[in-house]
Amino acid sequence: MKQLTDDHVLFINASQNRNGNTARIGKQLITTPHYQQLNLVDYKIYQIGQAFSDDQFAEVVDQIQQASHLILGTPVYWHAMSGCLKVLLERLSQMDNPEKISVFVQDADPSETEGPTKNIVRRFTNVLGMDYQEI
């Protein structure tokens, strides 16, 4: 595993478990002292087109906009990235984002999911003119 160091790294944990395997792998990969972890399970983020007063997307955006490097970590749920990560990416497509994004996939055998997930994030960063950095 390649270790990442960077200023103002925000690790977004897309697992339902705040301190599970995805969080553990994130801690192994990120060695910068400016690293922060945001657990998506702690926020209500609704799908594109839904407008509810308790949507917390703006709170997540505030934290993302302070980061120079966004690292996404997702477990494999039903042979794909977590649903909360997919919703986040869809919502992020409507705003300004950090300069760099990386992603990792955690599972006992993520081989079938890792490629498609990385391709989605790579396309996302390409469309938005961001720098995708491989982990």
N, C-alpha and C positions, 0 to 999 in steps of 0.2 A: 504494500500500500504506500502510495506517495503521501508524504505529510505536507500540509499546507501551512504557510505562514503569510500573514498579510496584516495590514492595519485595518481596524474596524470591521472585523468579520462578524457577520450575523449568521448563525447556524439555525436553520428552520427545521425542526424535528416534526415530520409529518406522520409520526406514529401515534397510536392511541395511548402508548406507554411513555410517560415523561422521562423515565429513567431506564428504559428497556435497551435492547440491543442496538437500535438505531442511535440512541443518545450515546451509548458506550463507544460505538465506532466513530461517531462525530468527535468525541473527546480524544480518540487516538489520532485522528487525521489533522486536527486543528491545534497548532502549537503556539499561536499568537497570544499575547497577554490581553489583547483587546477583544477577545472572543466572547460573544454572548449567545445564549440559546433561547430561542422562542419556540414554545410548544404549541402547535396549531390546535391541539385538543383543548386548549384553554380559551379559545376564541370562537365566537359565532361569526362565521363568514358565509354569507348566502351566495347562491348562484347568480350569475350575470342575469340581469333583468328583474331580480327580486329586490324589493325595497321594504325593509323592515326597520323599525326604530332601534332595535337592539343589535343591529349589524355592527360588528367590531372591526371591520376591514380597515377603517381609518386609523385605528390604534396600531394595527400591524404595519400599515404603510408608514406611519411615523417612525417606527423602528427600522424598517427597510431603508428609508431615505437617509438614515444616519450611517448606513453601512457602505463601505467601498467594495466589499466582496460578500455576496450572498451564497451560502452553501446550503443546498437542499438535501435532506436525508429522508428517504422513504423506505418503509418495509414493503414487502410484496403482499398485497391482499388480492386474492382471486386473480393471480397471474398478471397483475398490473400495479402501477404506483397507487398510493392511497388516494381515495376520493377527495380528501381535504386538500392534498397537494394539487390535484387537477383543478379544483375550484379556485385555489389561490392563483395558479398560473393564468387561468382565464380572466380573473379580476385584475391581475397585474398587467395584463396586456393593454389595459386602458390608462396607464399612467407612466410617469418617468421612473426609471429603475436604476439600481446601482450599475456600475461599470462592468462588473464581473459576476458571473454565476457559475457554480459547479454543482454537480449532483452525484450522489451515491445511492446505491440500492442495496438493501440489507435483507438477506434471507438465507436459509440453509443452503439453497442452490439458486441464486438469482440469475443464472445465465440466460434463461429465456426472457426475463423481464428487463434486465439491465440494458440491453441494446435498444429496444423500443423506447424505454424511458429516457435514456440519454439522447436519442434522436429527437424526441419531443422537445426536450429542454434546449437542445442545440438549435432546432428550428425556431423556437421561441426567441432565443437570444439573437439569432440572425435577423429575424423580422424586425426586432426592436433596436438593432444596431449595437448590441452588447457584445462583450467578450466572453465566450464560453471557454472555461478552462477545465481540462480533463483531470480527473482524480485518479 
